[in-house]
Amino acid sequence: METSRENTAEYPLLFSAIKKLAGNKELLRRMDTVPRYERYFTGPGEKIWDMDERGHAINTYKIVNGVGKDDLKAGRLNQDEFDRLRIAALIHDLGEIEAGDVSYDEKKTTDETAEKKFFEQKLTDYFPKITDDEKRLVLEIYHNITQNKDRTQKLAKYFNLIERLGYLSNGIEVFLKKPEGVDWQWMVGNILHNQGKHLVKYFEEFESAKKYFALHKQTLADMLKFAQETKTRDFTDEDVADWEKILEMI
């Protein structure tokens, strides 16, 4: 049964933390200066909204809302879990403001350790006048949801799904816009290769995730065709099988 908004004890803390984050103009300015996805671009040209940390946080938040509302309505998430996932979306990469963005498939333990250290050190800068209760909650969400690799933990697993959906969404946006200066073989092959084997399992479990991507079925089919025809590097026969199965599922 869905937990009512009035009965969600920690919602006021979540709401207050989000207000503090949104009101921190210097933090938002800094988020705008941290680049992402640069490795896919070989020259100048139109970029995508997710190319900086603020755009990435907002996009991740939108995906939590898009997928999570279905699961909230169906009772697969309660209101407290949904609220935690939403704030997780906004804070999950704040440590990269100091450490820089490293692709998930290339990220080392030392990179992750540095991000966590910076997040903890800079928490009061990110959230001015944060209370002890808010700090406890934000740190709990950060460590137990956004940085937790234990996929037996419900919200850590769900947030990993959200991040993978976001990664794929960004690839779809670039593929549709077709801006100049994109290393297409790298972009398409890397995204499809890294995500397919994981998403095929998630789509078997989460009907909401399949529904979210149903509108992009043709674009995904076009990306798969491109990867096959150009013999995109890092793209294997196993990847083809995974994406053919995904296309059948959605």
Secondary structure, 3 states (H helix, E strand, C coil): CCCCCCCCCCHHHHHHHHHHHHCCHHHHHHHHCCECCHHHECCCCCCCHHHEHHHHHHHHHHHHHHHHHHHHHHCCCCHHHHHHHHHHHHHCCCCHHHHCCCCCCCCCHHHHHHHHHHHHHHHHHHCCCCCHHHHHHHHHHHHHHHCCCCCCCHHHHHHHHHHHHHHHHHHHHHHHHCCCCECHHHHHHHHHHHHHHHHHHHHHHCHHHHHHHHHHHHHHHHHHHHHHHCCCCCCCHHHHHHHHHHHHHC
